[in-house]
Amino acid sequence: MKRKTASVASLIASLVLALSGCGQKASDSGDTAEQQSPGDSGQYTSDSSEQQPLPPSEEPLVIRIGADSYNFSYQFRVAEAVGIFDKYNIDATISTFSFGIDTINAAILGETDSAEGMDYAVASRFSESNNLRIVAHICGPNSDGEKLYVRDPSVNSVTDLAGKKLGVKKGTVNEFIWGKVFENYNIDPESVEQVYLGSSAELLAAYQTDNIAAFWGTPDIEEAILAVPGTKILGDYDLSKAVPRGYLLLDNDFIQANKAGVTRLLKALDEATDYIRDNPEETARIAYEDLKVPEDAALEGIRKYTYDVRLSQEDLDHITNVANWSIEHGLIKNKYDITQFLYLDALREALPDKISV
């Protein structure tokens, strides 16, 4: 198995890594992960009697995976680190990007075969012409998956944010979350200054230097956020009345050329999901080795996420509603039918009890 990391050449990000322990991995740690696989024998074994290894004659699935630098990507990293990809004859190269939207952009450009994205990021790219298809829901944060932090002493409630500089992750679900907060609390978006930044490290640095008054932060950098004098927590996703859901996308040409392999990929990710649930501490160790996220922060992030390879009608309705709301409010320009961007045959074959669309 191979990994590579998309570069984030920023001195600010390097400083924040030292302060908070978060960010993208700096080097290839593939050998380390393979040498330190969990268990006495150094190899993961599944208790499932339903998912059996494939015969050696099966053609390997060679796939370039785009993964973010947070716990959205843990299913891929676990599947590689503990041998689940090997079990399903999958030869994966994992490339790390800052956010899910970056993996989608990479897949559209042909740099990867797969992408991951929260609902708004996925929906925003389907308004443009691309060849990606949703193949499954794979994970999503709980309602407390992110919190809204503020350092301005004049801000004691969400309505006080009017007139302030707010940190925004451009092109990500964070834009949608802010939009829903503005709507719920009758804040005119024109009354705030939205400062668009390209990574969690840059958002944290801007917050630490008082260049933004508030932003949504993840558990892996919470310690560094709370170290900033005067920091208060205004709430979590309940403020927006919208909890994001995350989806796996594959290039349609790749799907058509690798239908059996895509089915195996979903089985592998489902098994990795079981591993995360049963072994959160070991998953946190893998996150540290891959991304240099402190293990305690990674463990807290895992606890605030729900991993589940599936696609229900509710999952489909959810992303449809996000797309429609975003179109109506000008966040997405072009209207479309999201059912045109689905490929569900692999999920029906791999995990028939996990699809209800």
VEXTI-183765 format. One record per residue (C-alpha): residue number from 1; residue in three letters; x, y, z. Coordinates in Angstrom, 3 decimals, decimal comma. Each point is the difference from the previous one (the first is absolute). Layout:
N
+------+------+----------+----------+----------+
| keti | kenu |        u |        v |        w |
+------+------+----------+----------+----------+
|  NUM |  ala |        X |        Y |        Z |
...
+------+------+----------+----------+----------+
This chain:
357
+------+------+----------+----------+----------+
| keti | kenu |        u |        v |        w |
+------+------+----------+----------+----------+
|    1 |  met |    0,000 |    0,000 |    0,000 |
|    2 |  lys |    1,176 |    3,513 |   -0,735 |
|    3 |  arg |   -0,785 |    3,458 |    1,293 |
|    4 |  lys |    0,834 |    3,476 |   -1,153 |
|    5 |  thr |   -0,926 |    3,376 |    1,419 |
|    6 |  ala |   -1,208 |    3,075 |   -1,866 |
|    7 |  ser |    2,330 |    2,848 |    0,970 |
|    8 |  val |   -1,170 |    2,887 |    2,211 |
|    9 |  ala |    2,979 |    2,307 |   -0,237 |
|   10 |  ser |   -0,810 |    2,443 |    2,737 |
|   11 |  leu |    2,225 |    1,274 |    2,777 |
|   12 |  ile |   -3,155 |    0,863 |    1,907 |
|   13 |  ala |   -1,179 |   -3,590 |   -0,202 |
|   14 |  ser |    3,389 |   -1,216 |    1,196 |
|   15 |  leu |   -0,205 |    2,306 |    3,018 |
|   16 |  val |   -3,492 |   -1,220 |    0,795 |
|   17 |  leu |    1,101 |   -3,617 |   -0,262 |
|   18 |  ala |    2,505 |    0,680 |    2,722 |
|   19 |  leu |   -2,611 |    1,705 |    2,171 |
|   20 |  ser |   -2,921 |   -2,332 |   -0,504 |
|   21 |  gly |    1,287 |   -3,281 |   -1,377 |
|   22 |  cys |   -2,498 |    0,085 |   -2,865 |
|   23 |  gly |    0,312 |    0,123 |   -3,777 |
|   24 |  gln |    1,135 |   -2,057 |   -2,887 |
|   25 |  lys |    2,614 |   -2,705 |    0,268 |
|   26 |  ala |    3,462 |    1,065 |   -0,976 |
|   27 |  ser |    1,512 |   -3,249 |   -1,235 |
|   28 |  asp |   -0,758 |   -3,476 |   -1,310 |
|   29 |  ser |   -0,612 |   -2,289 |    2,967 |
|   30 |  gly |   -1,106 |   -3,073 |   -1,928 |
|   31 |  asp |    2,815 |   -2,240 |    1,271 |
|   32 |  thr |   -0,719 |    0,967 |    3,592 |
|   33 |  ala |   -3,677 |   -0,778 |   -0,330 |
|   34 |  glu |    0,701 |   -3,421 |   -1,489 |
|   35 |  gln |    2,598 |   -0,911 |    2,584 |
|   36 |  gln |   -2,236 |    1,001 |    2,905 |
|   37 |  ser |   -3,271 |   -1,605 |   -1,035 |
|   38 |  pro |   -2,131 |   -0,811 |    3,064 |
|   39 |  gly |   -0,410 |   -3,379 |    1,629 |
|   40 |  asp |    2,462 |   -2,576 |    1,300 |
|   41 |  ser |    0,613 |   -1,364 |   -3,479 |
|   42 |  gly |    0,288 |    3,487 |   -1,530 |
|   43 |  gln |   -2,986 |   -0,658 |   -2,281 |
|   44 |  tyr |   -3,638 |    0,939 |    0,385 |
|   45 |  thr |   -2,485 |   -2,851 |   -0,126 |
|   46 |  ser |   -3,733 |    0,503 |   -0,424 |
|   47 |  asp |   -2,614 |   -1,768 |    2,089 |
|   48 |  ser |   -2,474 |    0,275 |   -2,874 |
|   49 |  ser |   -0,955 |   -3,288 |   -1,621 |
|   50 |  glu |   -1,707 |    1,830 |   -2,855 |
|   51 |  gln |    3,038 |    1,824 |   -1,404 |
|   52 |  gln |    2,530 |   -2,551 |   -1,214 |
|   53 |  pro |    3,338 |    0,752 |   -1,715 |
|   54 |  leu |   -0,117 |   -0,098 |   -3,773 |
|   55 |  pro |    1,822 |   -2,664 |   -2,009 |
|   56 |  pro |    3,534 |    0,957 |   -1,084 |
|   57 |  ser |   -1,122 |   -0,127 |   -3,643 |
|   58 |  glu |   -2,268 |    3,049 |    0,494 |
|   59 |  glu |    1,303 |    3,041 |   -1,850 |
|   60 |  pro |    1,306 |    2,623 |    2,447 |
|   61 |  leu |   -1,829 |    3,295 |    0,250 |
|   62 |  val |    2,577 |    2,730 |   -0,559 |
|   63 |  ile |   -1,446 |    3,239 |    1,357 |
|   64 |  arg |    1,221 |    3,518 |    0,767 |
|   65 |  ile |   -1,860 |    1,139 |    3,108 |
|   66 |  gly |   -0,458 |    3,647 |    0,917 |
|   67 |  ala |   -0,238 |    0,412 |    3,776 |
|   68 |  asp |   -0,330 |    3,025 |    2,250 |
|   69 |  ser |    2,294 |    0,791 |    2,915 |
|   70 |  tyr |   -2,587 |   -0,692 |    2,698 |
|   71 |  asn |   -2,082 |   -2,919 |    1,244 |
|   72 |  phe |   -2,196 |   -0,056 |   -3,102 |
|   73 |  ser |    2,838 |   -2,045 |   -1,518 |
|   74 |  tyr |    0,537 |   -2,542 |    2,768 |
|   75 |  gln |   -1,801 |   -2,877 |   -1,729 |
|   76 |  phe |    2,513 |    0,134 |   -2,857 |
|   77 |  arg |    2,991 |    0,305 |    2,302 |
|   78 |  val |   -1,124 |   -2,863 |    2,218 |
|   79 |  ala |   -0,728 |   -2,251 |   -2,989 |
|   80 |  glu |    3,543 |    0,583 |   -1,219 |
|   81 |  ala |    1,795 |   -0,175 |    3,335 |
|   82 |  val |   -1,537 |   -3,216 |    1,340 |
|   83 |  gly |   -0,069 |   -1,999 |   -3,230 |
|   84 |  ile |   -3,676 |    0,216 |   -0,964 |
|   85 |  phe |    0,871 |    1,349 |   -3,449 |
|   86 |  asp |    2,397 |   -2,913 |   -0,423 |
|   87 |  lys |   -2,756 |   -2,420 |    0,949 |
|   88 |  tyr |   -2,221 |    1,351 |   -2,775 |
|   89 |  asn |    2,836 |    0,198 |   -2,536 |
|   90 |  ile |   -0,035 |    3,792 |   -0,128 |
|   91 |  asp |    3,176 |    1,885 |   -0,936 |
|   92 |  ala |   -0,681 |    3,494 |    1,329 |
|   93 |  thr |    2,037 |    3,175 |   -0,158 |
|   94 |  ile |   -1,321 |    2,488 |    2,563 |
|   95 |  ser |    0,618 |    3,691 |   -0,700 |
|   96 |  thr |   -0,750 |    2,428 |    2,815 |
|   97 |  phe |   -1,666 |    3,393 |   -0,495 |
|   98 |  ser |   -1,155 |    2,659 |    2,449 |
|   99 |  phe |   -3,771 |   -0,383 |   -0,425 |
|  100 |  gly |   -2,465 |   -2,279 |   -1,744 |
|  101 |  ile |   -0,678 |    2,654 |   -2,643 |
|  102 |  asp |    3,673 |   -0,230 |   -0,978 |
|  103 |  thr |   -0,348 |   -3,736 |   -0,627 |
|  104 |  ile |   -3,036 |    0,684 |   -2,202 |
|  105 |  asn |    1,913 |    2,596 |   -2,004 |
|  106 |  ala |    2,899 |   -2,451 |   -0,389 |
|  107 |  ala |   -2,348 |   -2,714 |   -1,289 |
|  108 |  ile |   -1,621 |    2,400 |   -2,470 |
|  109 |  leu |    3,483 |    0,849 |   -1,300 |
|  110 |  gly |    0,816 |   -3,709 |   -0,361 |
|  111 |  glu |    2,630 |   -0,021 |    2,746 |
|  112 |  thr |   -1,886 |   -2,606 |    2,062 |
|  113 |  asp |   -2,658 |   -2,646 |   -0,641 |
|  114 |  ser |   -1,955 |    0,601 |    3,200 |
|  115 |  ala |   -1,061 |    2,941 |    2,120 |
|  116 |  glu |   -1,773 |    0,627 |    3,264 |
|  117 |  gly |   -2,178 |    2,952 |    0,845 |
|  118 |  met |   -2,591 |    1,356 |    2,375 |
|  119 |  asp |   -3,421 |    0,696 |   -1,468 |
|  120 |  tyr |    0,480 |    3,634 |   -1,025 |
|  121 |  ala |    3,426 |   -0,564 |   -1,557 |
|  122 |  val |   -1,358 |   -2,928 |   -2,012 |
|  123 |  ala |   -3,139 |    1,885 |   -1,027 |
|  124 |  ser |    1,956 |    3,071 |   -1,073 |
|  125 |  arg |    2,124 |   -1,984 |   -2,447 |
|  126 |  phe |   -2,996 |   -1,746 |   -1,557 |
|  127 |  ser |   -1,222 |    3,394 |   -1,168 |
|  128 |  glu |    2,935 |   -0,091 |   -2,387 |
|  129 |  ser |    0,706 |   -2,572 |   -2,689 |
|  130 |  asn |    1,991 |   -2,883 |    1,458 |
|  131 |  asn |    0,228 |   -3,760 |   -0,178 |
|  132 |  leu |   -0,249 |   -0,832 |    3,712 |
|  133 |  arg |   -2,641 |   -2,254 |    1,510 |
|  134 |  ile |   -1,176 |   -0,496 |    3,578 |
|  135 |  val |    0,440 |   -3,657 |    0,920 |
|  136 |  ala |   -0,773 |    0,113 |    3,742 |
|  137 |  his |   -0,311 |    2,021 |    3,162 |
|  138 |  ile |    3,065 |   -0,880 |    2,072 |
|  139 |  cys |    0,062 |    2,200 |    3,094 |
|  140 |  gly |   -0,942 |    3,276 |    1,594 |
|  141 |  pro |    0,446 |    2,057 |    3,151 |
|  142 |  asn |   -2,380 |   -0,096 |    2,908 |
|  143 |  ser |   -1,725 |    3,220 |    1,027 |
|  144 |  asp |    3,036 |    0,906 |    2,137 |
|  145 |  gly |    2,489 |   -0,887 |   -2,726 |
|  146 |  glu |    1,059 |    3,657 |   -0,269 |
|  147 |  lys |   -0,471 |    2,959 |    2,322 |
|  148 |  leu |   -0,282 |    3,705 |   -0,664 |
|  149 |  tyr |    2,822 |    1,832 |    1,795 |
|  150 |  val |    0,199 |    3,748 |    0,524 |
|  151 |  arg |    2,701 |    2,191 |    1,572 |
|  152 |  asp |   -1,624 |    3,433 |   -0,313 |
|  153 |  pro |   -1,103 |    1,162 |    3,500 |
|  154 |  ser |   -2,971 |    1,840 |   -1,490 |
|  155 |  val |   -1,473 |   -3,234 |   -1,363 |
|  156 |  asn |   -2,105 |   -1,868 |    2,531 |
|  157 |  ser |   -2,572 |   -1,522 |   -2,338 |
|  158 |  val |   -0,293 |   -0,900 |   -3,665 |
|  159 |  thr |   -1,907 |    3,197 |   -0,804 |
|  160 |  asp |    3,041 |    2,008 |    1,170 |
|  161 |  leu |    1,995 |   -1,339 |   -2,970 |
|  162 |  ala |   -1,379 |    2,711 |   -2,288 |
|  163 |  gly |    2,816 |    2,306 |   -1,030 |
|  164 |  lys |    2,747 |   -2,511 |    0,874 |
|  165 |  lys |    2,646 |   -1,804 |   -2,033 |
|  166 |  leu |   -0,891 |   -3,689 |   -0,288 |
|  167 |  gly |    2,338 |   -2,764 |   -1,140 |
|  168 |  val |   -1,431 |   -2,132 |   -2,818 |
|  169 |  lys |    1,271 |   -3,169 |   -1,669 |
|  170 |  lys |   -0,616 |    0,944 |   -3,624 |
|  171 |  gly |   -1,986 |   -2,485 |   -2,088 |
|  172 |  thr |   -0,627 |   -2,360 |    2,907 |
|  173 |  val |   -3,090 |   -0,856 |    2,021 |
|  174 |  asn |    1,175 |    2,767 |    2,334 |
|  175 |  glu |   -1,450 |    2,550 |   -2,450 |
|  176 |  phe |   -3,375 |   -1,730 |    0,222 |
|  177 |  ile |    0,149 |   -0,170 |    3,821 |
|  178 |  trp |    0,698 |    3,733 |    0,225 |
|  179 |  gly |   -2,854 |    0,672 |   -2,429 |
|  180 |  lys |   -2,433 |   -1,981 |    2,137 |
|  181 |  val |    1,173 |    1,813 |    3,162 |
|  182 |  phe |   -0,578 |    3,374 |   -1,674 |
|  183 |  glu |   -3,489 |   -1,123 |   -1,010 |
|  184 |  asn |   -0,910 |   -1,435 |    3,408 |
|  185 |  tyr |    1,121 |    3,122 |    1,887 |
|  186 |  asn |   -1,131 |    2,608 |   -2,552 |
|  187 |  ile |    3,527 |    1,217 |   -0,682 |
|  188 |  asp |    0,472 |    1,799 |   -3,306 |
|  189 |  pro |    2,990 |   -1,716 |   -1,718 |
|  190 |  glu |    0,995 |    3,426 |   -1,296 |
|  191 |  ser |    0,429 |    1,174 |    3,596 |
|  192 |  val |    2,967 |   -2,313 |    0,636 |
|  193 |  glu |    3,392 |   -0,297 |   -1,657 |
|  194 |  gln |    0,601 |   -3,585 |   -1,069 |
|  195 |  val |    3,733 |   -0,710 |   -0,094 |
|  196 |  tyr |    0,657 |   -2,988 |   -2,253 |
|  197 |  leu |    2,965 |   -2,178 |    0,983 |
|  198 |  gly |    1,354 |   -3,226 |   -1,452 |
|  199 |  ser |    0,649 |   -2,263 |    2,975 |
|  200 |  ser |   -0,751 |   -0,543 |    3,678 |
|  201 |  ala |    3,572 |    1,055 |    0,738 |
|  202 |  glu |   -0,523 |    3,355 |   -1,715 |
|  203 |  leu |   -3,315 |    0,538 |    1,788 |
|  204 |  leu |    1,612 |   -0,706 |    3,348 |
|  205 |  ala |    2,920 |    2,318 |   -0,764 |
|  206 |  ala |   -2,399 |    2,794 |   -1,004 |
|  207 |  tyr |   -1,957 |   -0,529 |    3,209 |
|  208 |  gln |    3,133 |   -0,006 |    2,153 |
|  209 |  thr |    1,172 |    3,285 |   -1,550 |
|  210 |  asp |   -3,449 |    1,617 |    0,350 |
|  211 |  asn |   -0,514 |    0,266 |   -3,754 |
|  212 |  ile |   -3,357 |   -1,740 |    0,370 |
|  213 |  ala |   -2,398 |    0,192 |    2,926 |
|  214 |  ala |   -1,679 |   -3,387 |   -0,349 |
|  215 |  phe |    0,182 |   -3,291 |   -1,876 |
|  216 |  trp |   -1,163 |   -3,604 |    0,129 |
|  217 |  gly |    2,706 |   -2,234 |    1,463 |
|  218 |  thr |    0,514 |   -3,750 |    0,141 |
|  219 |  pro |    0,977 |   -2,048 |    3,089 |
|  220 |  asp |    3,563 |   -0,579 |   -1,207 |
|  221 |  ile |    0,842 |    3,705 |    0,459 |
|  222 |  glu |   -2,296 |    0,806 |    2,912 |
|  223 |  glu |    2,834 |    0,158 |    2,525 |
|  224 |  ala |    1,797 |    2,648 |   -2,063 |
|  225 |  ile |   -3,239 |    1,945 |   -0,500 |
|  226 |  leu |   -0,849 |    0,050 |    3,692 |
|  227 |  ala |    3,527 |    1,223 |    0,780 |
|  228 |  val |   -0,846 |    3,307 |   -1,714 |
|  229 |  pro |   -0,965 |    2,518 |    2,717 |
|  230 |  gly |   -3,673 |    0,862 |    0,173 |
|  231 |  thr |   -1,177 |   -2,947 |   -2,081 |
|  232 |  lys |   -3,639 |   -1,004 |    0,455 |
|  233 |  ile |   -2,065 |   -2,798 |   -1,535 |
|  234 |  leu |   -3,294 |    1,236 |   -1,428 |
|  235 |  gly |   -1,326 |   -3,460 |   -0,895 |
|  236 |  asp |    0,245 |   -2,867 |   -2,472 |
|  237 |  tyr |   -1,787 |   -1,107 |   -3,174 |
|  238 |  asp |   -3,322 |    0,385 |    1,785 |
|  239 |  leu |    0,401 |    3,742 |   -0,647 |
|  240 |  ser |   -0,401 |   -0,697 |   -3,709 |
|  241 |  lys |   -2,678 |   -2,666 |    0,397 |
|  242 |  ala |    1,991 |   -1,975 |   -2,566 |
|  243 |  val |    2,367 |   -2,896 |    0,688 |
|  244 |  pro |    2,187 |   -0,803 |   -3,052 |
|  245 |  arg |    0,198 |   -3,425 |   -1,628 |
|  246 |  gly |    2,990 |   -1,296 |   -1,944 |
|  247 |  tyr |   -0,012 |   -1,902 |   -3,293 |
|  248 |  leu |    2,442 |   -2,065 |   -2,059 |
|  249 |  leu |    0,315 |    0,899 |   -3,673 |
|  250 |  leu |    1,700 |   -1,855 |   -2,827 |
|  251 |  asp |    0,820 |    1,004 |   -3,550 |
|  252 |  asn |   -2,599 |   -1,590 |   -2,282 |
|  253 |  asp |    2,575 |   -1,186 |   -2,541 |
|  254 |  phe |    1,858 |   -1,695 |    2,833 |
|  255 |  ile |   -3,245 |   -1,628 |    1,175 |
|  256 |  gln |   -0,845 |   -1,374 |   -3,427 |
|  257 |  ala |    3,470 |   -1,494 |   -0,373 |
|  258 |  asn |    0,097 |   -1,474 |    3,537 |
|  259 |  lys |   -3,519 |   -1,034 |    1,026 |
|  260 |  ala |    1,061 |   -3,098 |    1,941 |
|  261 |  gly |    2,804 |    1,931 |    1,646 |
|  262 |  val |   -2,331 |    2,802 |    1,093 |
|  263 |  thr |   -2,184 |   -2,596 |    1,706 |
|  264 |  arg |    3,068 |   -1,293 |    1,855 |
|  265 |  leu |    0,967 |    3,556 |    0,947 |
|  266 |  leu |   -3,337 |    0,538 |    1,743 |
|  267 |  lys |    0,347 |   -3,310 |    1,839 |
|  268 |  ala |    3,480 |    1,018 |    1,125 |
|  269 |  leu |   -1,176 |    3,386 |    1,246 |
|  270 |  asp |   -2,883 |   -1,640 |    1,846 |
|  271 |  glu |    2,464 |   -2,310 |    1,733 |
|  272 |  ala |    2,233 |    2,969 |    0,811 |
|  273 |  thr |   -3,073 |    1,653 |    1,526 |
|  274 |  asp |   -0,459 |   -2,960 |    2,323 |
|  275 |  tyr |    3,678 |    0,225 |    0,921 |
|  276 |  ile |   -0,285 |    3,685 |    0,917 |
|  277 |  arg |   -3,023 |   -0,727 |    2,191 |
|  278 |  asp |    1,732 |   -2,886 |    1,781 |
|  279 |  asn |    3,497 |    1,526 |    0,166 |
|  280 |  pro |   -0,217 |    3,785 |    0,428 |
|  281 |  glu |    3,325 |    0,240 |    1,841 |
|  282 |  glu |    1,857 |   -1,882 |   -2,725 |
|  283 |  thr |   -1,731 |    2,132 |   -2,618 |
|  284 |  ala |    1,253 |    3,091 |    1,823 |
|  285 |  arg |    3,534 |   -1,417 |   -0,118 |
|  286 |  ile |   -0,315 |   -0,506 |   -3,757 |
|  287 |  ala |   -1,222 |    3,595 |   -0,322 |
|  288 |  tyr |    3,052 |    1,210 |    1,882 |
|  289 |  glu |    2,361 |   -1,991 |   -2,220 |
|  290 |  asp |   -1,679 |    1,193 |   -3,194 |
|  291 |  leu |   -0,973 |    3,576 |    0,850 |
|  292 |  lys |    1,894 |    0,843 |    3,184 |
|  293 |  val |   -3,304 |    0,709 |    1,758 |
|  294 |  pro |    0,625 |   -0,493 |    3,766 |
|  295 |  glu |   -1,557 |   -3,306 |    1,010 |
|  296 |  asp |   -2,236 |    1,507 |    2,688 |
|  297 |  ala |   -1,331 |    2,582 |   -2,476 |
|  298 |  ala |   -0,511 |   -2,671 |   -2,661 |
|  299 |  leu |   -1,875 |   -2,165 |    2,494 |
|  300 |  glu |   -2,259 |    2,905 |    0,925 |
|  301 |  gly |   -0,670 |    0,611 |   -3,688 |
|  302 |  ile |   -0,921 |   -3,664 |   -0,540 |
|  303 |  arg |   -2,491 |    0,204 |    2,842 |
|  304 |  lys |   -1,656 |    2,985 |   -1,665 |
|  305 |  tyr |   -0,447 |   -1,806 |   -3,322 |
|  306 |  thr |   -2,331 |   -2,742 |   -1,211 |
|  307 |  tyr |    1,495 |   -2,376 |   -2,573 |
|  308 |  asp |   -2,458 |   -1,986 |   -2,100 |
|  309 |  val |    0,255 |   -1,199 |   -3,611 |
|  310 |  arg |   -3,587 |    0,231 |   -1,259 |
|  311 |  leu |   -2,466 |    2,005 |   -2,045 |
|  312 |  ser |   -3,506 |    0,520 |    1,305 |
|  313 |  gln |   -2,806 |    2,048 |   -1,465 |
|  314 |  glu |    0,637 |    2,406 |    2,858 |
|  315 |  asp |    3,637 |    0,363 |   -1,095 |
|  316 |  leu |   -1,134 |    0,774 |   -3,532 |
|  317 |  asp |   -2,714 |    2,397 |    1,169 |
|  318 |  his |    2,526 |    1,739 |    2,239 |
|  319 |  ile |    2,493 |    0,870 |   -2,734 |
|  320 |  thr |   -2,866 |    0,909 |   -2,352 |
|  321 |  asn |   -1,341 |    2,451 |    2,581 |
|  322 |  val |    3,472 |    1,470 |    0,527 |
|  323 |  ala |    0,378 |    0,490 |   -3,747 |
|  324 |  asn |   -3,445 |    1,576 |   -0,395 |
|  325 |  trp |    0,489 |    2,374 |    2,946 |
|  326 |  ser |    3,435 |    1,020 |   -1,301 |
|  327 |  ile |   -1,386 |    0,641 |   -3,479 |
|  328 |  glu |   -2,871 |    2,090 |    1,379 |
|  329 |  his |    2,415 |    2,088 |    2,106 |
|  330 |  gly |    2,567 |    0,540 |   -2,724 |
|  331 |  leu |    2,765 |   -2,224 |    1,398 |
|  332 |  ile |   -0,373 |   -2,382 |   -2,967 |
|  333 |  lys |   -0,668 |    1,461 |   -3,444 |
|  334 |  asn |   -1,410 |   -2,785 |   -2,166 |
|  335 |  lys |   -3,039 |   -2,145 |    0,781 |
|  336 |  tyr |    0,174 |   -3,740 |   -0,725 |
|  337 |  asp |   -1,444 |   -3,401 |    0,903 |
|  338 |  ile |    2,338 |   -1,723 |    2,435 |
|  339 |  thr |   -1,264 |   -3,443 |   -1,010 |
|  340 |  gln |    2,009 |    0,480 |   -3,213 |
|  341 |  phe |    3,152 |   -0,245 |    2,111 |
|  342 |  leu |   -0,626 |   -3,320 |    1,761 |
|  343 |  tyr |    1,536 |   -3,441 |   -0,515 |
|  344 |  leu |   -1,576 |   -2,460 |    2,410 |
|  345 |  asp |    0,502 |   -3,426 |   -1,620 |
|  346 |  ala |    3,236 |   -0,615 |    1,900 |
|  347 |  leu |   -1,576 |    0,789 |    3,372 |
|  348 |  arg |   -3,002 |   -2,237 |   -0,787 |
|  349 |  glu |    2,338 |   -2,861 |   -0,773 |
|  350 |  ala |    2,529 |    0,597 |    2,780 |
|  351 |  leu |   -2,317 |    0,923 |    2,888 |
|  352 |  pro |   -3,622 |   -0,617 |   -1,008 |
|  353 |  asp |   -1,264 |    0,601 |    3,539 |
|  354 |  lys |    1,614 |    3,465 |    0,013 |
|  355 |  ile |   -1,945 |    1,547 |   -2,885 |
|  356 |  ser |   -3,616 |    1,108 |    0,018 |
|  357 |  val |   -0,239 |    2,293 |   -3,017 |
+------+------+----------+----------+----------+
